[in-house]
Amino acid sequence: MNCLRSQFELRFTPILGFEQSIAKLTAPIQKIGAELLYNEINSGKYVLVFNSEAYIIDIRNDRMVFVSSKSLDTFTNTSGPFFHFLNTFEKLKLMDGYIGLSHSLLAEWYVHTNSKTFEQNMEEFRSTYFNNEVNKSFKGIEDINISIESKADGYNTKYTFGPFNNNTDVEKHNLKFILNNSETFDYNGLLSQSVITSNNTEVDINIVRGMISTSKNIRKLITI
């Protein structure tokens, strides 16, 4: 199973005066090796890239986003990049214009790899999940997936899975995003995307770990 992208977002009410404080807020992050990829303060966007460790921290006037081509689980130890992210959010909360957190969101994209071709995976997926009448009604299918949405245990969850097309899905889901990433995605299988939203107005590492655990349990349902 290959993680293609993991993304954790903190969404909050837009901060007035954000542009006056962002440079000071991000200075400690830049000291630990970040490259400033994008700085458009007037539009409220500030992006820091850590190429050697394959992650990005994107800070805007209404959100903070941690993005990586690795599983978020690899960053949730007692120190390291994700803790810099959470610590920066704690400092952001002290800004004069900060009102409150509206929700947090975890999104992950995985390929459950196998030795079959895309065409074989497509045919097996169609025959497993759709009856003959449905398959006869749609000719020339280029993409197919199933989405399941639920609300339980304090989370809104959306899970989507289907055959992975390495010719189109990488661009469609913006999966190749780290600078100097030379990965070719030359494998096949099923692509799964999980999006888990928590409406908790507070966040800490235990809440994040709970969301990761939920995402892991959902991925176990995939069979090839």
Secondary structure, DSSP 8 states (H G I E B T S, - for coil): -EEEEEEEEEEE---TTHHHHHHHHHHHHHHTT-EEEEEEGGGTEEEEEEGGGTEEEEEETTEEEEEESS-GGGG-SSSSHHHHHHHHHHHHTTSTT---EEEEEEEEEEEEEESS-HHHHHHHHHHHHS-HHHHHH--S-----EEEEEEETTEEEEEEEEE--TTTHHHHTT---STT-------EEEEEEEEEEE--S---HHHHHHHHHHHHHHHTT---
